Amino acid sequence: MGPENTEEPEMKLLHISDLHIGRRVNEFSMLEDQRYILNEILRIAKEQKVDGILAAGDIYDKSVPPAEAVQLLDDFFTRTARAGILLYVISGNHDSAERVAFGAGLFDQGGIYISPVYHGKIEPVRQKDAYGYVNIYLIPFLKPAAVHRFFPEKKTETYQEAFAAVLEELQPDCTQRNVVVAHQFFTGAVRSESEDLSLGGLDNIDAGLLEQFDYAALGHIHRPQKLGRETIRYCGTPLKYSFSEAGDTKSVTVVELKEKGNVTVETIPLKPLRELREIRGTYEEVTLKENYEQTNVTDYMHITLTDEEDIPGAAAKLRAIYPNLMKLDYDNRRTRENRMITGAAAVQTKTPLELFEELYRLQNNQEMTEEQKQYVQRLVEEVWETV
């Protein structure tokens, strides 16, 4: 079995995910904002007197993160460990499982538990409090191909089948409290533009597989939400990484595990260094001092101008007021009638099969047959499995 700690009162955990350290949004580095929000997370963890932090994947934004991203994570891990707070970390689809797991055996001794590269078995990290044992299962992001070689006798062609095979091998003791940390797309979750697109729904997994756990700490989806019950949760990103999230409130999730069957969940809002904000109006309206002087003009901005005529050098002029202008566009008669722009924007919300159906319809002036759809879907699956 995994490591144990000494007996404490009820277990209290902080759930975070999808840090995406090193990410750039519209070519703006988010590193300063990430440093600030990690400080906020650690401050909340201390205030809440949590025993541990569950980090549910996509720790980095790229499989080979830049040096400054590694340094920032190292600083966060070091200060968290020095505060006496345990860390439970898994790799996500953006991470390199091998790089995230580097030194995991040594880190265990410092209270930092990292999911190893999947090798067919997952031993829980066992902790003990006044109510008995809590078993924490760390499951890194998995593709079916990574699972199949360990269970050749089982059907593991889909994400659903592969994840079910992994859970079957765990065989958690249902008389004890069990927590799972996972980074997959579970059915029913609402996505946003800053996530990787689902390729034809191939990565869907039925959230019902998680019912056996007292708490499921999920990562991969950027909006905080529950799946069915309160204790199967995506906590969402700590920062907004696309303007589709401009109206969202980011948060961390605090979980208290008391006796078996008694779990409480609380979300605590996060206030960023700079917001992602959207405003619209004429050039005169958005540059009128009385309209912006009471706002944080250093926020990351998406400005939509409604002038019928383009304003020469608008971006440069607007940055004199809004230095972190990320996106500028127009909403007027010309853009509304430009069908190419509308189509390009919609691409981000469609699956490969839907896009292929549209292309076929435009080229052939007729719909695809069911047989053709199935053939294209198989091709998409084959390509996805090689990525």
N, C-alpha and C positions, 0 to 999 in steps of 0.2 A: 504494500500500500504506500501511498504518498506520505509526505511529512505531516507531523502533528504539532499543534501548539499547546500551551498550557490552558487550563480551564479558565474561562472568562464568563461574564454575563452574556446575555443574548448577542448573537452575531449581528453586526451592523456593517453593511457594505455599500460602497459608492459605485454606481454603474456608469461608465463612459464608453464611447466608441468613436471610430472614424475621425481620429485626430487629423489625419492627412498632413502630418508635419512635412514642411517643405513645399506645400502646394502654392501654385500661382493662380490667381483668378483674374482673367482678362489681362494677363501679363503683369499684374501687381503681385509682388511677393507678400505672402501672408505671415511671414516668420515673426515679425514684431507683434502682430495680433495673436499669434499662437503662443508666444512666450507670455503675453499678458493673460490669456485665458487659462493657460496651465497654472499660472500663479493663483488665479481665482479658484480653480478646481482644488488645488492643494489647500488654500485657505478654507474653503467649504468643508473639505475632508477633516481638517483639524477642528473646526468649529462644531461639526457634527459628531466628532469623536468616533469616526468609523474605524473598524478593525482592518479593512482592506479595500482596495480599489479593483474593480473588475474592468479591464480594458478589452473590449470586444472587437479587436481587429482594425485593419487599415490604420496602423500606427503611423506609418509613413505614407506619402502620396505616391512614391515610386519604389519599384523593387530595388533600385540602386539609388538610395537617397543621397542628396548632397551633404557635404561635411557639416555644414552649419545645422542641418536638420538632425543629424546624429548627435551633435554636441548639445542641442536643445533637449532632446529626449534623455540623454545621459544626465543632464542637470536635473531634470524633473524626477527621474528614477532615484537619483542620489538623494535629493532633498526629501522625497517621500519616504524612502527607507530610513533616513536619519530621524524622521518624525515618528518612527515606530509603526508606520502603516504598511501593511503587506500589499503586494501588487500581484495580480493574476492577469497575465497577458497572453493573448492569442494573435496569430498572424491573420491578415485578411487577404482579399484578392489583389489588393494593391501592393502588398508586402512580398518580400522574398522570405518564405518560411525558414530557409536556411540562415539568412542573415539575422532575422529577428531572434531565432533560437540560439544564436552563437553565445556560448558561455552559460547556457541555461543551468547546467549542473552546478556551476559555482554560484550563480545568482540565488539558487535555492537557499543557500546558507545565509544569505542576506535578506531573506524574506521576499524575494522577487521570483515568482513562479511563471515560467514561460512555456507555452506549448511547444514541444519538440516537433520536428518534421514527422508527419504521420507514418507510423511503422506497423499499423495493424492492431495496436493495443493502446488504450488510454487509461492510465492509473490516476485516480482522483487525488487531489490534494486534500488531506483530511485535517480538519480543524475541530477543536472541541470547546464548547461553552457550557453554561450551566444546564442546558437542556440536552446535552449529548453531542454526538458527532454531526458535523456538516461536511458532506463530500462535494468538492468542487471539481467538475469535469471541464477541462480546457480542450475544446475541439477547434483546431485551426480551420481556415477555409479549405474546403475539399472539392475537387472535381471527381467525377465518377472514375476516371482512369487511375487516379491516385489510390482509390479504394479497391478497385477490381483485382489488382494483383495479390492482395492479401486475402481475398475471399473469392477465389476462382469458381467455387462451387455454387455461389449465390448469384442471383440476378442483380447486377449493379450498373446497368446501362444508363439509367437516368439519375439525376441528382436526388430525386425522391428515394429511389431504390438504394443508392449508395449510402445516403445518410441513415436510412433505416437499418442497413447492415452494420454501420458503425455503432448505432445506439444499441442494437441487439447484443453486440459484443460487450458493451459496458456492464449490463446486468446490475444496475444500481439496487442497493438495499432499500426497499420502499418503506421500511420501518424507521429509517433515518432520514434526515433532511438532505436533499440533493439539489445542487445548483449546477446548471450547465451554462457555459460561455461559448457562444457559437457565432459564426459570421457567414450567414447564407441568406437567400431570399425566401422567406416563408410566406405562404399564400395569404393574401388579404392585406399585405402592407401597402401603404401609399407612397409612391416614389416621387422624387424631384429631379430637376434637370442636372444636378451636379453629380448624380450617381452614374455608374456604368449601366447602359441600357440592357434590358433583358432580351436575349436573342430568341424571339419567338416563344417566350415563357419556358425555355428549356431548364432554367435554374430554379423553378418553383419547387418548394417542398411544403408538404402539408404540415401546418403548425400543430395539428393534432398529435404528431409524434412527440411533442414536448410536454404533453399533459402529465407525464410521470415525474416531472421535476417540480420541486417546490418553487423555484424561481429560474427563469430562463433569461439570461443577460445577452441580448442579441445586438449584433452590429451588421452593417451593410446598408441599411436604409437611413437616410439623412434626416427624416422627420420623426420626432418623438411620438410614439404611439404604442398602444397595447394590441395584442392579437387575441381576441376572445376574452380572456380573463386578464386582470390587472397584473398578474405575476408572470406573464409572457410578454416581454417588452423590448422594443427598440428604444434606446435612449436618445438617438439622433446625434448629429454632430454638435460639438460645442460652439462652432462658428457657422455662419451662413456662407456657403460656397457658390451660390448662384442666386440670381435675382428672382427665381421662382420661389425662393425661401424668404423673400424680403418681408413678408407679413408674419413669418413664424416667430415664436418665442423659443429660444434655445434653453436647454436646461440640463442638469444632471439628475440622476435618479438615486435616491437613498432607500435601501432595502433593509428592513429589520426582520431577522429570522428568530422567532421565539420557539415555543414548542411545536412539534410536528403539526402542520395544518394552520399555523398562525403566522402569517407573513404580512407585514405592512409596507406599503410603497408610498413614497413622497417624492415629488419633483421640486427641485429648487432652481429658479430662473438664473440664467447667466447673463451678465451685462458685458458686452464686448468693449474693446477699446474704441472701435469704430463700427457703426452699423452699415449694412447694405441698404440703401434707400432708393426709392423711385419717386421722381416728381415729374409732372407734365404741365405744360402751359406754353404760352408764347415766349419768345426770347425776352421781350420786355418784362413779362411777369416773373420769370425765373431769375432775372437779374435785378429786380426791384428790391432795394435794401430792406424795406419793411417786411418782405416775404421770406428773407433768409436770415436776418440778423439774430433771431431767437433760436436758430437751429444750429446743429453741429456741422459746419460747412466742410469739415475734414472727413466726414463719412464717405464711404465708397458709394458713388452716385451713378444711377442710370437716369438720364434726363431725356424726356421725349418732348420735342418742340412741335407745336401745333401750327406754326406759321405756314402759310401756303407757299411762300417762297423760301428757299434755303438761305440761311444766314452765312455770308462769307466768313470763313475762319472761326466758325462758332465754337468748336472744341477748344481752341487756344484761348478765346475770350472767356469762355465759361470757366476754364481752369484757373483764371485769375481770382475767381470767387470760390470755386469748388476744386481744390487742387487734386483731389482723388476721383475725378470724373473717370469712370470705367467705361461707360457706354453712352453713346449719343445717337438718337435716331429721330425720325420725323413721323408724325401721324397727321396726314393731310389728304387732300383729294388724290394727289399723285400716288402716294404710297398705298392708299386703300385700293386703288385700281390696278396696282402692279401685282399681278397674280404670282409672278416668280418669287417675289419676296415672301408672300404668304406661304407658298409651298415650301420654301427653304426653311422657314421657321418651324413648320409642322413636322419636318423630318425628324427632329429630336424626340418626338413623342411616339414614333411609330416603330414597329418591329420590322426586321428585315423582310419577313413574308409579306407584310402589308405594303411595304415600299415596292417589292417585286410585283405584287398584284397591280399596283397603280401604273408601274412602267408597262406591264403587259397590256393593260387596258388602253393606255394612250397609244401604244404601237399597233395594236391589233383591233381596236374598237370593239372588243368583246371581253367577257370575264374569263378567268382561268377555270378549267374544270377541276373537280375534286382530285382527280388523279394527278393533274399537274401541280396542284397545291401540295399534295403529299410528297411528290418528287422533290419540289423545291425545299420543303421543310426538312427532308432527309439530308439534302445538300448542306443546308444551314447547320444542322446538327453536326455533321462531319467536320465542317470548317470550325465550328465552335469548340469541338473537342480537341482540335489541334492547336488552338490558340494558347 
